[in-house]
Amino acid sequence: MMGEKKPALLVIEDDEGLQAQLKWAYDDFEVVIAGDRDSAIAALRSEAPAVVTLDLGLPPDPDGTSEGFAVLDAIMALKPDTKVIVASGHGARESALKAVERGAYDFYQKPLDIDALGLIVRRAFNLHAIESENRRLLAHASEDKTVLGRLITGAPEMVKVARTIERVASTNVSVMLLGASGTGKELLARGLHEASNRADRPFVAINCAAIPENLLESELFGHEKGAFTGAVKTTEGKIESAHGGTLFLDEVGDIPLPLQVKLLRFLQERTIERIGGRKQIAVDTRIVCATHQDLEAMIGEGTFREDLFYRLAEIVIRIPTLAERHGDAVLLAKAFLKRFAKEMNPSVTGFAPDALSAIDAHDWPGNVRELENRVKRAVIMADGKLVNAGDLDFVDEAEEPSDVLNLKAAREAADRRVIRHALARSEGNISSSAKLLGISRPTLYDLLKQYDLHA
């Protein structure tokens, strides 16, 4: 079709005769030539080709394979979906098979057969297109992977949790959600409320660990005017505010023992008495609670009442960590990116392959909350359309400076590491370092001056 952009084919080959032969052999591709590692990586960054042909014998090691394998490793790290086809000379089949083990798609024999290589190249382009379409369809399908109205998941473990919540929502039983911090306990509690026949009544949440012990009783049960110093008016507590609806008690294990007795009395009698009050107030409030603590161990230690536990835990639902929800990290990351990009950086459109790999590989000790925070930071810090792994700031604790207190300092520390790495790779050559970093020489000079670095 007239005007249609041809797909880019990157040819990494130092033989000028072969360069010319390959340049004109395929008129249905935009053939880009690179003769060494630096120009190859620069072309990979600028053209983002789907398919690459690679001669493993590149300068400064034209008779060996070390430089070729270094290029292959760099391509797999930067753009792992690239189909790399390596050249195999006489007696070099072992190297070609080793390259396939390290991520290459296929290999071809030298001396060069243009037609045979053309078949391999076109097959690679077709496979890349199919895989790209599958990823697109998967990403599109992920937009609909919601349960309980707003919970995004594709993991069977989490779908089972959601189905259990939907099943018990229409009953009046007390539900206890057990899970690590950041797993989405409040979101699930809200989903339970919205799936129940109380959905048109209030959903009230309170974090029992965030309120001092001497104030928690007033927060839960309310107080009468003059009940204590500062009680200038009668105030409803959270239990009363949630009348007809649902009260979510987060970190219920932090409720002190004297208050546990009063909460137990409410669950038994469904009446409350405000602080300083003398009358019983009937309240129809459903309790849903959550904790990351081991309440059964606390019962053994005498810090949590067993009778209250059984009142609160008529149904116990255990929430898996994000690491146990295989595939959910990427699904959630895409949803967070879409939301934060719209709010903070509309030029960001998605994740680079290395970022998706990093998200999938991370164990997420902070669960969904950590993922949300990292994606928000990455969207803010991203320079281009795609968030890369560096934007997500996955840094080894040993390398992470202890005095980084804000995003500006964190970005500066990351810039310093990457620039130093590029300078080391290029042995201090400014032009080569700029190509590795994907920036201009003047920009690199400015950064060196800004960060007081030396080539």
Salt bridges, closest charged atoms under 4 A:
GLU13 OE1 - LYS110 NZ 3.27
ASP28 OD2 - ARG122 NH2 3.04
ASP55 OD2 - LYS110 NZ 2.72
GLU67 OE2 - ARG37 NE 2.86
ASP73 OD2 - ARG102 NH2 2.51
ASP81 OD1 - LYS79 NZ 3.68
ASP81 OD2 - HIS128 NE2 3.21
ASP81 OD2 - ARG135 NH2 3.42
ASP106 OD2 - ARG123 NH2 2.87
GLU131 OE1 - LYS83 NZ 2.72
GLU133 OE2 - ARG136 NH2 2.71
GLU143 OE1 - HIS140 ND1 3.83
GLU166 OE1 - ARG163 NH1 3.09
GLU186 OE2 - ARG190 NH2 3.54
GLU194 OE2 - ARG150 NH2 2.54
GLU217 OE2 - LYS262 NZ 2.86
GLU224 OE2 - ARG274 NH1 3.18
GLU240 OE2 - ARG274 NH2 2.62
GLU251 OE1 - HIS292 ND1 2.96
ASP284 OD1 - ARG198 NH2 2.76
ASP307 OD2 - ARG305 NH2 2.73
ASP328 OD2 - ARG325 NE 2.89
GLU370 OE2 - HIS362 NE2 3.08
GLU370 OE2 - ARG374 NE 3.21
GLU372 OE2 - ARG339 NH1 3.28
ASP383 OD2 - ARG411 NH2 2.70
ASP393 OD2 - ARG377 NE 3.98
GLU412 OE2 - ARG416 NH2 3.18
ASP415 OD1 - ARG411 NE 3.13
ASP452 OD1 - HIS454 NE2 3.83
